[in-house]
């Protein structure tokens, strides 16, 4: 889970091997990475029932907005009306559940998907 989430349930998927670019990944690593992205989307749909997703890849470390130079995929669940007054005016994100609450729900359901 992203400890500085853009939204409730924001997950990150990283390849096991530290790389900075897609070109460094093997075909098997790319397949494994996106199989895990798909699994995370299924899990988030089941647990949080979002209306959609933003899925993006950070490549290039700090230039791409990442705090570490490691290729990773963001999975951000999106909900109708998830941007409101606080986000627009106060530059603050309001999350309806704590990270720990969401983690426990995801962990419980992930075991059932195995």
DRENTI-376891 format. One record per atom (N, C-alpha, C, O): residue number from 1; atom name; x, y, z. Coordinates in Angstrom, 3 decimals. Atoms other than C-alpha are relative to their C-alpha. Layout:
! residues N
NODE     i   at         xx         yy         zz
NODE   NUM   CA          X          Y          Z
...
END
This chain:
! residues 114
NODE     i   at         xx         yy         zz
NODE     1    N      0.845     -1.181      0.000
NODE     1   CA      0.000      0.000      0.000
NODE     1    C      0.887      1.240      0.000
NODE     1    O      1.969      1.258      0.587
NODE     2    N     -0.724     -1.263     -0.005
NODE     2   CA      1.127      3.519     -0.660
NODE     2    C     -0.250      0.686      1.334
NODE     2    O     -1.404      0.893      1.709
NODE     3    N      0.188     -0.634     -1.315
NODE     3   CA      1.747      5.195      2.714
NODE     3    C     -0.363      1.479     -0.110
NODE     3    O     -0.713      2.107      0.889
NODE     4    N      0.475     -1.365      0.271
NODE     4   CA      0.991      8.597      1.131
NODE     4    C     -1.012     -0.093     -1.139
NODE     4    O     -0.752      0.368     -2.250
NODE     5    N      0.941      0.332      1.073
NODE     5   CA     -2.134      7.564     -0.792
NODE     5    C     -0.642      1.210     -0.654
NODE     5    O     -0.937      2.213     -0.004
NODE     6    N      0.770     -0.992      0.748
NODE     6   CA     -3.753      9.642     -3.508
NODE     6    C     -1.479     -0.188      0.273
NODE     6    O     -2.266      0.751      0.155
NODE     7    N      1.389      0.325     -0.256
NODE     7   CA     -7.003      7.887     -2.608
NODE     7    C     -0.053     -1.272      0.837
NODE     7    O      0.955     -1.966      0.965
NODE     8    N      0.184      1.220     -0.779
NODE     8   CA     -8.387      5.081     -0.426
NODE     8    C      0.336     -1.221     -0.853
NODE     8    O     -0.169     -1.369     -1.966
NODE     9    N     -0.363      1.228      0.697
NODE     9   CA     -6.828      1.755     -1.442
NODE     9    C      1.127      0.128     -0.997
NODE     9    O      1.372     -0.807     -1.760
NODE    10    N     -1.102     -0.219      0.949
NODE    10   CA     -3.899      3.236     -3.410
NODE    10    C      1.096     -1.030      0.250
NODE    10    O      1.697     -1.074      1.324
NODE    11    N     -1.033      1.028     -0.079
NODE    11   CA     -1.522      0.350     -4.096
NODE    11    C      1.130      0.293     -0.967
NODE    11    O      0.957      1.034     -1.935
NODE    12    N     -1.131     -0.058      0.921
NODE    12   CA      1.897      0.116     -5.717
NODE    12    C      0.497     -1.417     -0.241
NODE    12    O      0.530     -2.239      0.674
NODE    13    N     -0.560      1.298      0.361
NODE    13   CA      3.337     -2.875     -7.558
NODE    13    C      1.392      0.249     -0.562
NODE    13    O      1.578      1.084     -1.448
NODE    14    N     -1.387     -0.134      0.434
NODE    14   CA      7.094     -3.230     -8.025
NODE    14    C      0.525     -1.341     -0.476
NODE    14    O      0.139     -2.378      0.064
NODE    15    N     -0.648      1.264      0.357
NODE    15   CA      9.143     -5.838     -9.862
NODE    15    C      0.923     -0.427      1.140
NODE    15    O      1.409      0.412      1.897
NODE    16    N     -0.876      0.482     -1.067
NODE    16   CA     11.180     -8.042     -7.537
NODE    16    C      1.421      0.529     -0.148
NODE    16    O      2.086      0.845      0.838
NODE    17    N     -1.360     -0.483      0.268
NODE    17   CA     14.412     -6.939     -9.190
NODE    17    C     -0.035      1.518     -0.151
NODE    17    O     -0.916      2.063     -0.816
NODE    18    N     -0.072     -1.459      0.085
NODE    18   CA     15.409     -3.288     -8.806
NODE    18    C      0.420      0.419     -1.408
NODE    18    O      1.523      0.110     -1.861
NODE    19    N     -0.302     -0.557      1.313
NODE    19   CA     15.231     -1.605    -12.208
NODE    19    C     -0.603      1.395     -0.066
NODE    19    O     -1.514      1.725      0.693
NODE    20    N      0.522     -1.353      0.164
NODE    20   CA     14.626      1.959    -13.353
NODE    20    C     -0.832      0.153     -1.264
NODE    20    O     -1.615      1.097     -1.371
NODE    21    N      0.697     -0.146      1.278
NODE    21   CA     13.253      1.335    -16.872
NODE    21    C     -0.625     -1.319     -0.435
NODE    21    O     -0.230     -2.390      0.025
NODE    22    N      0.607      1.199      0.580
NODE    22   CA     11.026     -1.086    -18.793
NODE    22    C      1.026     -0.821     -0.761
NODE    22    O      0.979     -2.051     -0.744
NODE    23    N     -0.974      0.706      0.834
NODE    23   CA     13.951     -1.938    -21.054
NODE    23    C      0.843     -0.987      0.799
NODE    23    O      1.357     -1.958      0.242
NODE    24    N     -0.799      0.887     -0.848
NODE    24   CA     15.736     -3.574    -18.122
NODE    24    C     -0.750     -1.265      0.408
NODE    24    O     -0.131     -2.238      0.840
NODE    25    N      0.802      1.151     -0.407
NODE    25   CA     12.856     -5.985    -17.441
NODE    25    C      0.000     -1.083     -1.071
NODE    25    O     -0.008     -0.794     -2.268
NODE    26    N      0.155      1.117      0.927
NODE    26   CA     12.711     -9.424    -18.992
NODE    26    C     -1.490     -0.134     -0.345
NODE    26    O     -2.342      0.447      0.327
NODE    27    N      1.398      0.255      0.366
NODE    27   CA      9.523    -10.573    -20.740
NODE    27    C     -0.746     -0.639      1.168
NODE    27    O     -1.895     -0.293      1.444
NODE    28    N      0.611      0.683     -1.142
NODE    28   CA      8.817    -12.817    -17.757
NODE    28    C     -0.292      0.986      1.141
NODE    28    O     -1.338      0.902      1.784
NODE    29    N      0.207     -0.994     -1.061
NODE    29   CA      9.237     -9.913    -15.311
NODE    29    C     -1.150      0.952     -0.337
NODE    29    O     -1.941      1.312      0.534
NODE    30    N      1.104     -0.877      0.420
NODE    30   CA      6.898     -7.682    -17.332
NODE    30    C     -1.330     -0.726      0.182
NODE    30    O     -2.285     -0.154      0.707
NODE    31    N      1.229      0.782     -0.146
NODE    31   CA      4.280    -10.434    -17.433
NODE    31    C     -0.372     -0.145      1.474
NODE    31    O     -1.535      0.027      1.839
NODE    32    N      0.240      0.164     -1.435
NODE    32   CA      4.633    -11.054    -13.691
NODE    32    C     -0.496      1.302      0.632
NODE    32    O     -1.411      1.291      1.456
NODE    33    N      0.382     -1.310     -0.526
NODE    33   CA      4.359     -7.332    -12.922
NODE    33    C     -1.472      0.295     -0.305
NODE    33    O     -2.223      0.723      0.571
NODE    34    N      1.368     -0.363      0.378
NODE    34   CA      1.124     -6.907    -14.849
NODE    34    C     -1.032     -1.052      0.391
NODE    34    O     -2.219     -0.736      0.482
NODE    35    N      0.902      0.975     -0.618
NODE    35   CA     -0.394    -10.168    -13.609
NODE    35    C     -0.331      0.466      1.419
NODE    35    O     -1.475      0.360      1.861
NODE    36    N      0.239     -0.507     -1.353
NODE    36   CA      0.040     -8.680    -10.128
NODE    36    C     -0.871      1.261     -0.031
NODE    36    O     -1.723      1.439      0.840
NODE    37    N      0.866     -1.180      0.133
NODE    37   CA     -1.496     -5.369    -11.275
NODE    37    C     -1.448     -0.454     -0.175
NODE    37    O     -2.350      0.071      0.477
NODE    38    N      1.359      0.511      0.224
NODE    38   CA     -4.520     -7.303    -12.551
NODE    38    C     -0.578     -0.593      1.283
NODE    38    O     -1.748     -0.374      1.595
NODE    39    N      0.463      0.596     -1.262
NODE    39   CA     -4.756     -9.233     -9.270
NODE    39    C     -0.388      1.088      0.996
NODE    39    O     -1.393      0.963      1.696
NODE    40    N      0.304     -1.107     -0.911
NODE    40   CA     -4.664     -5.985     -7.299
NODE    40    C     -1.300      0.703     -0.394
NODE    40    O     -2.097      1.074      0.468
NODE    41    N      1.244     -0.631      0.469
NODE    41   CA     -7.417     -4.470     -9.469
NODE    41    C     -1.193     -0.861      0.406
NODE    41    O     -2.198     -0.341      0.891
NODE    42    N      1.091      0.910     -0.400
NODE    42   CA     -9.596     -7.538     -8.856
NODE    42    C     -0.272      0.093      1.498
NODE    42    O     -1.425      0.142      1.926
NODE    43    N      0.130     -0.090     -1.450
NODE    43   CA     -8.935     -7.332     -5.120
NODE    43    C     -0.668      1.315      0.405
NODE    43    O     -1.581      1.327      1.230
NODE    44    N      0.583     -1.302     -0.334
NODE    44   CA     -9.728     -3.620     -4.964
NODE    44    C     -1.467      0.081     -0.422
NODE    44    O     -2.287      0.651      0.298
NODE    45    N      1.410      0.022      0.436
NODE    45   CA    -12.941     -4.127     -6.984
NODE    45    C     -0.866     -0.737      1.015
NODE    45    O     -1.954     -0.283      1.371
NODE    46    N      0.771      0.828     -0.929
NODE    46   CA    -14.081     -6.825     -4.586
NODE    46    C     -0.156      0.674      1.363
NODE    46    O     -1.243      0.646      1.939
NODE    47    N      0.014     -0.555     -1.355
NODE    47   CA    -13.191     -4.998     -1.349
NODE    47    C     -0.580      1.414      0.052
NODE    47    O     -1.376      1.718      0.941
NODE    48    N      0.391     -1.411     -0.076
NODE    48   CA    -13.777     -1.309     -2.157
NODE    48    C     -1.054      0.402     -1.027
NODE    48    O     -1.688      1.446     -0.877
NODE    49    N      0.984     -0.272      1.044
NODE    49   CA    -16.013     -1.442     -5.265
NODE    49    C      0.124      1.412     -0.594
NODE    49    O     -0.856      2.156     -0.621
NODE    50    N     -0.155     -1.334      0.588
NODE    50   CA    -14.538      1.675     -6.922
NODE    50    C     -0.729      0.113     -1.338
NODE    50    O     -1.069     -0.891     -1.963
NODE    51    N      0.651     -0.254      1.279
NODE    51   CA    -16.148      3.275     -9.962
NODE    51    C      0.990     -0.066     -1.164
NODE    51    O      0.575     -0.183     -2.318
NODE    52    N     -1.030      0.054      1.026
NODE    52   CA    -12.846      3.227    -11.869
NODE    52    C      1.375     -0.024      0.640
NODE    52    O      1.504     -0.137      1.859
NODE    53    N     -1.387      0.036     -0.472
NODE    53   CA     -9.058      3.273    -11.591
NODE    53    C      0.851      0.960     -0.815
NODE    53    O      0.570      1.215     -1.986
NODE    54    N     -1.122     -0.595      0.710
NODE    54   CA     -6.054      5.351    -12.492
NODE    54    C      1.162     -0.962      0.232
NODE    54    O      1.488     -1.290      1.372
NODE    55    N     -1.160      0.885     -0.101
NODE    55   CA     -3.113      3.058    -13.247
NODE    55    C      1.120      0.660     -0.783
NODE    55    O      0.973      0.958     -1.969
NODE    56    N     -1.117     -0.673      0.646
NODE    56   CA      0.252      4.619    -13.998
NODE    56    C      1.332     -0.574      0.437
NODE    56    O      1.452     -1.156      1.515
NODE    57    N     -1.333      0.540     -0.263
NODE    57   CA      3.918      3.678    -14.151
NODE    57    C      0.974      1.152      0.204
NODE    57    O      1.053      2.060     -0.624
NODE    58    N     -1.063     -0.972     -0.226
NODE    58   CA      6.691      5.763    -12.624
NODE    58    C      1.305     -0.580     -0.519
NODE    58    O      1.731     -1.657     -0.103
NODE    59    N     -1.274      0.397      0.579
NODE    59   CA      9.896      5.514    -14.633
NODE    59    C      0.904      1.223      0.035
NODE    59    O      0.541      2.276     -0.489
NODE    60    N     -0.928     -1.115      0.018
NODE    60   CA     12.888      7.725    -14.011
NODE    60    C      0.178      0.706      1.329
NODE    60    O      0.680      1.829      1.372
NODE    61    N     -0.258     -0.543     -1.334
NODE    61   CA     12.922      8.335    -10.267
NODE    61    C     -0.604      1.359      0.244
NODE    61    O     -1.773      1.590     -0.064
NODE    62    N      0.516     -1.306     -0.428
NODE    62   CA     12.595     11.906     -9.040
NODE    62    C     -0.551      0.830     -1.151
NODE    62    O     -1.467      1.625     -0.942
NODE    63    N      0.499     -0.740      1.157
NODE    63   CA     12.068     13.317    -12.539
NODE    63    C     -1.451     -0.392     -0.292
NODE    63    O     -2.245      0.435     -0.738
NODE    64    N      1.357      0.503      0.242
NODE    64   CA      8.919     11.145    -12.816
NODE    64    C     -0.902      0.173      1.216
NODE    64    O     -2.045     -0.283      1.208
NODE    65    N      0.815     -0.238     -1.180
NODE    65   CA      7.707     12.210     -9.376
NODE    65    C      0.122     -1.059      1.073
NODE    65    O     -0.640     -1.049      2.040
NODE    66    N     -0.182      1.062     -0.991
NODE    66   CA      8.953      9.176     -7.463
NODE    66    C      1.070      0.382      1.009
NODE    66    O      2.007      1.116      0.694
NODE    67    N     -1.006     -0.273     -1.022
NODE    67   CA     10.876      9.324     -4.212
NODE    67    C      1.182     -0.954     -0.107
NODE    67    O      2.239     -0.703      0.472
NODE    68    N     -1.099      0.932      0.228
NODE    68   CA     12.981      6.331     -5.293
NODE    68    C      0.101     -0.294     -1.495
NODE    68    O     -0.901     -0.275     -2.210
NODE    69    N     -0.222      0.300      1.420
NODE    69   CA     14.511      5.469     -8.664
NODE    69    C     -0.213     -1.490     -0.211
NODE    69    O      0.748     -2.242     -0.372
NODE    70    N      0.355      1.399      0.176
NODE    70   CA     12.698      2.158     -9.052
NODE    70    C     -1.311     -0.022     -0.765
NODE    70    O     -2.299      0.565     -0.322
NODE    71    N      1.228      0.104      0.765
NODE    71   CA     10.139      1.365    -11.716
NODE    71    C     -1.098     -0.575      0.888
NODE    71    O     -0.886     -1.583      1.563
NODE    72    N      1.127      0.518     -0.759
NODE    72   CA      6.747      0.902    -10.064
NODE    72    C     -1.313      0.462     -0.629
NODE    72    O     -1.369      1.464     -1.342
NODE    73    N      1.329     -0.262      0.561
NODE    73   CA      3.060      0.863    -10.967
NODE    73    C     -0.924      0.447      1.125
NODE    73    O     -1.035     -0.223      2.152
NODE    74    N      1.010     -0.486     -0.944
NODE    74   CA      0.462      2.934     -9.099
NODE    74    C     -1.366     -0.498     -0.443
NODE    74    O     -1.701     -0.450     -1.627
NODE    75    N      1.392      0.377      0.245
NODE    75   CA     -3.081      1.582     -8.831
NODE    75    C     -0.842      0.827      0.962
NODE    75    O     -0.814      0.610      2.173
NODE    76    N      0.774     -0.926     -0.832
NODE    76   CA     -5.443      4.282     -7.589
NODE    76    C     -1.488     -0.209     -0.276
NODE    76    O     -1.976      0.144     -1.350
NODE    77    N      1.447      0.117      0.172
NODE    77   CA     -9.102      3.382     -7.067
NODE    77    C     -0.638      1.392     -0.049
NODE    77    O     -0.228      2.295      0.680
NODE    78    N      0.703     -1.272      0.115
NODE    78   CA    -11.447      6.209     -8.094
NODE    78    C     -1.481     -0.220      0.277
NODE    78    O     -2.068     -1.218     -0.141
NODE    79    N      1.394      0.070     -0.398
NODE    79   CA    -14.905      6.862     -6.713
NODE    79    C     -0.700      1.281     -0.446
NODE    79    O     -0.122      2.366     -0.386
NODE    80    N      0.756     -1.199      0.365
NODE    80   CA    -17.599      9.210     -7.968
NODE    80    C     -0.023      0.950      1.193
NODE    80    O     -0.333      0.549      2.315
NODE    81    N      0.012     -1.002     -1.067
NODE    81   CA    -17.307     12.412     -5.964
NODE    81    C      1.190     -0.072      0.936
NODE    81    O      1.138      0.493      2.028
NODE    82    N     -1.135      0.099     -0.927
NODE    82   CA    -13.891     11.552     -4.500
NODE    82    C      0.856      1.259      0.054
NODE    82    O      1.836      1.320      0.797
NODE    83    N     -0.670     -1.300     -0.093
NODE    83   CA    -12.729     15.087     -5.121
NODE    83    C     -1.058      1.024      0.380
NODE    83    O     -2.008      1.259     -0.366
NODE    84    N      1.000     -0.937     -0.505
NODE    84   CA    -14.613     17.643     -3.087
NODE    84    C      0.608      1.297      0.491
NODE    84    O      1.673      1.711      0.035
NODE    85    N     -0.381     -1.314     -0.521
NODE    85   CA    -14.303     20.883     -1.151
NODE    85    C      1.420      0.003      0.562
NODE    85    O      2.224      0.864      0.204
NODE    86    N     -1.321      0.013     -0.650
NODE    86   CA    -11.248     19.920      0.937
NODE    86    C      1.121     -0.145     -1.020
NODE    86    O      2.154      0.515     -0.907
NODE    87    N     -1.031      0.206      1.019
NODE    87   CA     -9.293     18.717     -2.089
NODE    87    C      0.150      1.230     -0.889
NODE    87    O      1.261      1.580     -1.287
NODE    88    N     -0.020     -1.144      0.912
NODE    88   CA    -10.227     21.737     -4.196
NODE    88    C      0.489      1.277      0.658
NODE    88    O      1.247      2.038      0.056
NODE    89    N     -0.262     -1.291     -0.657
NODE    89   CA     -9.897     24.543     -1.667
NODE    89    C      1.133     -0.072      1.014
NODE    89    O      1.952      0.844      1.088
NODE    90    N     -0.956      0.065     -1.107
NODE    90   CA     -7.748     23.339      1.229
NODE    90    C      1.251     -0.803     -0.331
NODE    90    O      2.104     -0.994      0.535
NODE    91    N     -1.161      0.788      0.401
NODE    91   CA     -5.210     21.270     -0.749
NODE    91    C      0.243     -1.156      0.976
NODE    91    O      1.379     -1.434      1.359
NODE    92    N     -0.035      1.091     -0.965
NODE    92   CA     -6.028     18.355      1.586
NODE    92    C     -0.828     -1.158     -0.532
NODE    92    O     -1.895     -0.947     -1.109
NODE    93    N      0.751      1.177      0.424
NODE    93   CA     -7.126     14.808      0.820
NODE    93    C     -0.695     -0.613      1.208
NODE    93    O     -0.066     -0.849      2.239
NODE    94    N      0.774      0.626     -1.060
NODE    94   CA     -9.878     13.315      2.961
NODE    94    C     -0.199     -1.464     -0.366
NODE    94    O     -0.760     -1.773     -1.418
NODE    95    N      0.165      1.432      0.229
NODE    95   CA     -9.786      9.521      3.226
NODE    95    C     -1.001     -0.548      1.015
NODE    95    O     -0.850     -0.313      2.214
NODE    96    N      1.051      0.461     -0.904
NODE    96   CA    -12.860      7.782      4.681
NODE    96    C      0.404     -1.159      0.908
NODE    96    O     -0.319     -1.478      1.852
NODE    97    N     -0.496      1.101     -0.815
NODE    97   CA    -10.822      4.891      6.136
NODE    97    C      1.491      0.171      0.212
NODE    97    O      2.183      0.730     -0.638
NODE    98    N     -1.439     -0.083     -0.251
NODE    98   CA     -7.391      4.661      7.739
NODE    98    C      0.730     -1.043     -0.851
NODE    98    O      0.119     -1.987     -1.351
NODE    99    N     -0.812      0.983      0.724
NODE    99   CA     -4.550      2.819      6.010
NODE    99    C     -0.124     -1.377      0.644
NODE    99    O     -0.246     -2.387     -0.049
NODE   100    N      0.096      1.280     -0.701
NODE   100   CA     -4.737      0.128      8.690
NODE   100    C     -1.331     -0.694     -0.265
NODE   100    O     -1.361     -1.911     -0.448
NODE   101    N      1.308      0.593      0.266
NODE   101   CA     -8.471     -0.413      8.135
NODE   101    C     -0.053     -0.600     -1.408
NODE   101    O     -0.525     -1.722     -1.591
NODE   102    N      0.014      0.480      1.377
NODE   102   CA     -8.060     -0.755      4.375
NODE   102    C      0.932     -1.204     -0.143
NODE   102    O      0.587     -2.181     -0.808
NODE   103    N     -0.954      1.105      0.063
NODE   103   CA     -4.999     -2.997      4.788
NODE   103    C     -0.619     -1.289      0.523
NODE   103    O     -0.491     -2.337     -0.110
NODE   104    N      0.610      1.199     -0.590
NODE   104   CA     -6.888     -5.420      7.033
NODE   104    C     -1.065     -0.584     -0.922
NODE   104    O     -1.146     -1.803     -1.073
NODE   105    N      1.031      0.479      0.931
NODE   105   CA     -9.792     -5.643      4.567
NODE   105    C      0.629     -0.662     -1.219
NODE   105    O      0.196     -1.733     -1.646
NODE   106    N     -0.667      0.549      1.179
NODE   106   CA     -7.473     -6.213      1.612
NODE   106    C      0.713     -1.310      0.336
NODE   106    O      0.649     -2.273     -0.429
NODE   107    N     -0.738      1.206     -0.408
NODE   107   CA     -5.351     -8.757      3.493
NODE   107    C     -0.945     -1.186      0.166
NODE   107    O     -0.646     -2.293     -0.280
NODE   108    N      0.976      1.082     -0.221
NODE   108   CA     -8.400    -10.790      4.516
NODE   108    C     -0.523     -0.527     -1.333
NODE   108    O     -0.595     -1.740     -1.534
NODE   109    N      0.562      0.420      1.283
NODE   109   CA     -9.843    -10.855      1.010
NODE   109    C      1.060     -0.622     -0.905
NODE   109    O      0.758     -1.546     -1.659
NODE   110    N     -1.078      0.544      0.844
NODE   110   CA     -6.461    -11.524     -0.674
NODE   110    C      0.227     -1.465      0.329
NODE   110    O      0.510     -2.261     -0.566
NODE   111    N     -0.158      1.408     -0.388
NODE   111   CA     -6.193    -14.759      1.289
NODE   111    C     -1.068     -0.875     -0.654
NODE   111    O     -0.805     -2.015     -1.035
NODE   112    N      1.102      0.752      0.595
NODE   112   CA     -9.562    -15.840     -0.083
NODE   112    C      0.164     -0.145     -1.513
NODE   112    O     -0.353     -1.093     -2.103
NODE   113    N     -0.204      0.063      1.445
NODE   113   CA     -8.472    -15.109     -3.675
NODE   113    C      1.077     -1.009     -0.382
NODE   113    O      1.116     -1.472     -1.522
NODE   114    N     -1.116      0.939      0.296
NODE   114   CA     -5.414    -17.399     -3.416
NODE   114    C     -0.498     -1.384     -0.349
NODE   114    O      0.303     -2.279     -0.620
END
